[in-house]
């Protein structure tokens, strides 16, 4: 049985009282109103399981036009709300008009209790199924849009990663908000999903959103949803990310890119668990666990008045630093072999192995692009290897040196111009927190020129 109440609209107080008492005896909560304006206001401000509507009010007592108009207005406010109409002047023609207008069923006064309860229960079930289908469709749309990386066991065998996993084991079962920090490509998204899978919310949704990919003018619609007609392109109701993540986990990546003008709205949801869809005054309550991630220096952003300190306090109840791959020497070959197996299966090249020289090269390389770069290198090697043994040349890692060398300017000694340019671009992206405009400025390039080089070197910008 739905926890949402039933809305009853009728201009006769004795009818409202009789229906309220009958439904209360069956375990239903109700909200009663006496005219169409009150019904509209109620639906604007609250979610109902079903609305039971009289077709005739004060304007006239026979045509049903007021009720038909009300059906259209309620359908515009909440397209998923089941509507059942009733009238003492019921005719087949009026019933057909009501159903064409958007009603799900029709009962006549005086009503039969058994039939009325059956109709309401059926409509409630249909409404819940419709909302569930819409929610699943929205989740599927998001999953299709996500660029999902390699899936599999989370590898954490190195000492620094064992410390990270110890913290995950302590934090994951709680509902504490978690902030994951670390360089680009270190696997922050995978760690966030691991936290969800080890939490009490693992059976509920894990919703990801890249804050760097949401422009300011669509931020509220993406995060909180909108109702049909809220703006020019709002052709239908849309469920936002917070609503999709209700009872589950919402992972916000690249939180340093949240527009300052929107941070107060986000803070309100974190503090109160409430928001309104764009174009609606109805307050929606959600229970969401927040996991967020960034490669930016949030303290520096706070100092520049680009990030709210009170928002940071809400997001980082617990902070987990995910170390770069160069600090995870014990994990490099484990990760490489996992990526090798995955890509060999994908491209139908069974039996591929890494030569001793290739393994040594992988361990020595500094991995400025971290785990993401390692994955890309192994995919390319699987495609390019001429035999079943991948050698160092197949990896195409230019300027391989020790990690100590890679930290200084000597990292580009002996490199080709292209190789040095790639290193400098990666460094600029890291220093700018993956902000393409800032990285382009630092390199003395236009944004379009930087994009061309990212494509040339296969560098992902997120």
Buried (B, 14 or more C-beta within 10 A) or exposed (E): EBEBBBBBBBBBEEBBEBBBEBBEEEEBBBBBBBBBEBBBEBBBEBBBBBBBBBBBBEEEBEEBBBBBBBBEBBBBBBBBBBBBBBBBEBEEEBBEBBBEBBBBBBBBBEBEBEEBBEBBBBBBBBBBEBBEEBBEEBBEEBEEEEEEBBEEEBBBEBEBBEBBBEBBEEBBEBBBBBBBBBBBBBBBBBBBBBBBEBBEBEEBBBBBBBBBEBEEEEBBBBBBBBBBEBEEEBEEBBBBBBBBBBEBBBBBBBBBBBBEEBBEBBBEBBEEBEBBBBBBEBEBEBEBBBBBBBBBBBEEBBEEEBBBEEBBEBBBBBBBBBBBBBBBBBBBBBBBBBBBBBBBEEEEBEEBBBBEBBBBBBBBBBBBBBBBBBBBBBBBBBEEBEEEBBBBBBBEBBBBBEBEBBEEEEBBEEBEEEBBBBBBBBBBBBEBBBBBEBBBBBBEBEEEEBBEBBEEBEBBBB
